[in-house]
Amino acid sequence: MFDRMSAKKLNEIQDVIDYKFKDSFLLQEALTHSSYAKECKNRKMSYNERLEFLGDSIFGLVVSDYIFNKYTNLPEGELTKIRANVVCEASLAERAFKIDLGKYLRLGKGEESSGGRKRVSILADAMEAVIGAMYIDGGVDAARKFVLSIFVENVELAVKGELNKDYKTHLQELCQSKSKEKITYKVIGELGPDHNKTFQVKIFLGEKVLGRGAGKSKKEAEQQAAKKALGEFVR
């Protein structure tokens, strides 16, 4: 049985994903990171890696089916490019941030203290695990409904070539949803002659360094810094 707090969180996340599990243990497993399970040495506990494996395939299938049937004029190469942009860690994590999935994860103490609830890789894996759990619990129709409700916006951006492109805007939106601190960019170095300079930029959230980047212009360096910050968004 779940303790009272876990049951409350499970009910909350089911409201968020708009799906009621017949077997709520599947959802708990999807939300359990290996670090949490390994700390529970007195009992055997399932965690989400197997569900993540299954969810990865279901996610790819649903997105492939959707873009194949909707964008009938696009050749295979374009469809492949769109799918790759949507079915990736950055896209999964970005949507996980949107629904605040990290709030519901069960993490070990070390992972918790190091900012695991906002770690891109953990969030992306958990999102795939939820998709896998939903597929087992409700079949492909349930999984498809959830995936499309969450990811159609990303598909449309990918078709326009705009998904994961403006890293600064993406980072700004994520930070504003999680913190009142301001993002600032600071040039920390310039290398090379005037006609072929490389700018180095550091990005801050308040006083905390989020990332660094380099580019042939200040704008390019800022985008690269934001991209790196998104790759490991921990604060």
PyMOL commands that set and color helices and strands:
alter all, ss='L'
color gray80, all
select helices_A, chain A and resi 4-17+24-30+34-39+49-70+76-86+89-98+101-104+109-113+116-118+120-159+167-178+194-196+218-231
alter helices_A, ss='H'
color red, helices_A
select strands_A, chain A and resi 183-191+198-205+208-215
alter strands_A, ss='S'
color yellow, strands_A
deselect
rebuild
show_as cartoon
